[in-house]
Amino acid sequence: MSGHDHGDGAGLNLTLQVWRQNGPRDEGHFETFHLDGISTHCSFLEMLDQLNERLVAQGREAVAFDHDCREGICGSCGCVINGRAHGPEDETATCQLHMRKFRDGDTIWIEPFRAKAFPVLKDLVIDRTALDRIIAAGGFVSVSTGQAPDAHAIPVRREAAEQAMDAAQCIGCGACVAACPNAAAMLFVGAKVSHLALLPQGQVERTPRVLAMVEQMDKEGFGNCSNIYECEAACPKGISVENIARMNREYVRANLVTRT
């Protein structure tokens, strides 16, 4: 156990500073809540569940936050915790963060991912459909391929397969955008472009795919990468910034191909 892990005892007494906002046009504000007796075995979202149970019991409005699988798979959850996207634990989604990473008496600041392309819908809930639109612009193998081939019928180099799988781990949570001082989505787009560019199945649409996805990324209002590397540090799947470099190479190549 790390130095921040400790036994359950009587539970944690916490002060929460939670962002409250009624919609994208509301200015929003932090609201203070006090919680006691929170088990260190709770996940962060379970702690928010307990907060909401108490608020509802008091006749007050619950805090809205994103969640679904709660297993670090779906990418639905996500908030900035004490200034870090997904909180203090490396390669961990918000739903995988446990309260043993906090100390009794801590004040925890909780706010939504901040980006022009991620408008706040309510409290900690943001609209991440900009990422969906980037995927829809070209992030699939959409060519007619006929029936599924037999296993191993298409040879794939082991190195390419492993790199593609590493990129495919991206769950689209948007933490890379929230962590970037420029609100860039290049780690997300780089992972999606790399995944298919590395595999033989993705070669047919390789050129138009990267052009369409980068164009859509720019339309959505995301910023540019300035090599801060905070995106990689915040990614719950540890997606490497090498994918950004690969996307840039793919983009340059696609422009050269289309001009010849």
N, C-alpha and C positions, 0 to 999 in steps of 0.2 A: 504494500500500500504506500502511496506517496505521502509526502509530508502534510498534504492537505486532507488526507483521509483520516477519519477518526471514528470511534465507536458511536453507537446510537445514543446512549445516555437518555436524557429526558427530551431529546429532540432539539432541533434548532429554533432559535428565536430570530426572526428575520424582519428587516424593513425592506419593503419592495417599492421601488419608484417605477411605476408602470405607465407607459405612454397610452393616453386615451385620445381617440380621435373619431368623430362621428362619420367622416367621409373625406374624400380627396379635397374638398373645398374648405374643410374645417381646419383651423390652425393647429389644433391639438395642444395637449399639455401633459405633464407628468402628474400622476396622482399617487399619493402615499398610502400604502397598506402595511399593516403589521400582522405577521403570522407567527404563531408559536407552536411548539411541539411537532415540528416537521421532521420526519424520520430521514436519516441520512441515506436510507435505502431507497427512498423515493426517486423517481426520475424527475427531471425539471418540469415536464409537462404534467406529471401527477401532482407536483406542488401547485401548479397553476389550477389544476382541477380542484384541489382543496380550497384554494383562494376563492374560486367561483362558487363552490358549495356554500361557503360562509357568506359570500355576498348575496346569493339568492335567498339564503335563510334570513338575511337582514332586510330583504325586499329591495336590494340594490341591483344595478345592472352588472351582469357578469362581464369579464374581460374576454373579448374575442381574440382567438389565436388559431393559427393553422395547425392541423394535425390530421393524420390518417392512419398509416400502418403502425407507427410508433416503434419501428424496428430498423430505422435508418435506411430504408429501401426506397420509399416513394418520393422523397424530396419535398413533401408538403410542408413540413414544419420549418421553422426558421425565424429567429429573431436575434437582435444584437444584445448581448448580455455583458454588462460592464465594458462596453466598447468593443467587444469582439463578436463577429458573426458566429453564431452557434455556441459561444461561450468559451471558457478557458481550456477545455480539453481538445487536444489535437486530433484531427481526423475523426471527429464525432459530430453527428447531427444533434440538433437540440433535443430530440426525443431520446437520444442515447446518453445525454448528460445526466449525471446523478448528483444528488444534493450533498454527497460526501465531499464534493469538490469545494464546498463552502464552509465557513466557520460560523459558530454561534455568535450572534450579534452583528453579522454582516449586513450591509446595505447593498442590495442588488438592483442595478439599473437595467430595465428591460424595455426595449424599443423595437420598432419594425425595421426591416431592411430599408435603407435609404437610397433611392435612385429615382431620377426623373422618369425612367421607364417602368418603375414599380410604384404606381400610385397607391396610397394607403386607402383601403376600402373601409376598414374599421379597426381601431385599436392597433393590434399587432398583425392584422391580416392585410396582405398586399396583393395586388394584381400582377401575377407573373405570366400572363398570357403572351407578353412580348416574346418570351422564350419559345412558346408554342408556335408562334408565327414564324420565327426563324427556322424551326424544325420543318414546318409545313412548306417553307420556301424551297427546301431542297434536301432536307436531312433524311431521306429514305432511298432505298433501292426500288424505284418505281417501274423500271423497264419490265417488259413481259419476258419472263424467264422459263415459261413452261412448267412442267412438273418438277417437283423437288428431285435433285440428283441423288444418286446413291452416296452414302457416307464416304468421305475421302475421295470422291470423284474429282473434285477441284483441289489441286495441291495448293497449300498455303505454307509459306516459309514459317518456321517456328517463331523466329524473331518478330515477323510481321504479325502473326497471330497473337503473340503476347502483348505487343504494343497496342494492337487494336482492342484487345480485351481490357487493357489498362484504361484506354480512353473511353471505352463503352461503360465503364463503371459510373460515369457522371449521372447523377440522379436529377439534375436540373433544379436544384434547390435555390440557386441564385446567390449563395453566400459569396461567391467570387465577385459578383457585382457589388454587393454590399461592402465588401472589404476593400475594394479598389477605390483610391481617392478620386479617380476619374469616372467611377461607375461604369467601367468597361465590362463587356460580356465576352471578351476574347478567349478566356479560358474555356467557357462553356462552348462557344462556337468552334474553337480549336479542337476540343475533344470530339465534337460531333463530326467535324470534317475529317479528322484523323481516323476515326473509327472506320469509316467507309473508304477513305482514300488508300488505306493500307491493305484492304482485302480485294481479291480479284472480283468479287461480286459487285464492288462499287466502282469499277473502272469505267463502265459504259457512260455513266453520268458524272464522272469525276470533275470535268471542266465546268459544266453549267452549275453543278451543285455548289461549289465554293463561291462562284460569282453571285449566285442568287442568295446564299445565306449571308454573305458579307454585306450585300446591298440591303437586305432586310434588317440586319443588325444596325446599320447606319440609319435607316429610316425610323427605327424604334427610339432613337435618341440616346443610345449608349455612348459612353466616352471612348477615348483611345487608350491603348496600352502604353504606359511609360516605364515598364519593367520594374515595378515596385516589388513584385513577387508576393504581395500580400494575398492575392487570389489563391495561390497554391497553399499558403499557410492556413487559409480559412476553409479550404475544401474538405468536406467530411470524407471524401474518398481518396484524398491525396493525389488528385490529378496533376501531372507535371506541366510546368510552363513550356516544356519542349513541344507540347501540342500547339501552342501559340506560334512558335517558330515554324512548325510544319504547316500550319494554316497559312502563314505569310508566304511560304515557298509555294504552296499550292495556288495561292491567289496570283502571285507573279507569273507562275507557269500558265495558269488559265488565261491571263491577259495576253501573254505572248502567243499562245496557241490560237486564240480567237482573232488575232491580228494578222496571222500568216495565211 
